[in-house]
Amino acid sequence: MTLFDTIILSIVEGITEFLPISSTGHMVIVDAIMNNNTNATESEIAFKKLFEVCIQLGAILSVVVLYWRKFFDFKRLDFYLKLIVAVIPALFFGFLFNDIIDDLLESPLTVGIALFLGGIVLLFIDKWFKGDGLDEEKGLNYKKSFMIGMWQVIAMIPGTSRSAATIIGGMQQGLTRRFAAEFSFFLAVPTMMAATGYKLLKAWQDNPELLQDTNNLAMLGLGNVIAFIVALFAIKTFIHFLQKNSLRAFGIYRIVAALVIFGLMYVGKIAS
């Protein structure tokens, strides 16, 4: 990977990780535009895939920084227990279907379809779940937390968007748009830390040279820093947007992004 690739992919990750528009879908589009896989060796492709997962850690840390008062208030055991309950489904099904998920990541068609269908849902989500809903943590019980966690499992289909799935799940459980988004951010921390840790461990076992290359380590470090900074602004902007606007704009955007992927497939820029 070049320095340019690292910067662009990290910016894309930072912007899209917490928005309901699918970071995976955007990585597919960016890879196609930059021709990242053209003439690349197996080792280079393997590192790029690892990079795209690991820079999520930087984006995740932005949540911890922005909401540090809540994350480090150890007197609120209930908060941590709700996150644990919500993350259990993703850990269970993620481990169970890891190989299938990896195969789906190779399918731009799957990503495009998931983007499109998710966009349709976001067009109407505010009409389906009307009302003020729950806007604070004390109204979120363990059952609701678990159900939101089950919605997160759907995001294992590439292109669905973990953020979109958990926000929709939160609204379906009676949360307001803003609180659903915030809980989605909180839930991302244990979920993505587990996913990143698993990928790093697997890479160390199967392809240790990827993590022994000093250039690769430098790119991972830089990528995480960039994703962290960009995600800080993305989260703040997203929350401010949700306080006054619906999710419809993101639905339209997802549909357009899906059509872009289908178009790139049609002209042969990316394989189906």
Secondary structure, 3 states (H helix, E strand, C coil): CCHHHHHHHHHHHHHHCCCCCCHHHHHHHHHHHHCCCCCCCHHHHHHHHHHHHHCHHHHHHHHHHHCHHHHCCCCCHHHHHHHHHHHHHHHHHHHHCHHHHHHHCCCHHHHHHHHHHHHHHHHHHHHHCCCCCECCHHHCCHHHHHHHHHHHHHCCCCCCCHHHHHHHHHHHCCECHHHHHHHHHHHHHHHHHHHHHHHHHHHHHHCCHHHHCHHHHHHHHHHHHHHHHHHHHHHHHHHHHHCCCCCHHHHHHHHHHHHHHHHHHHCCCCCC
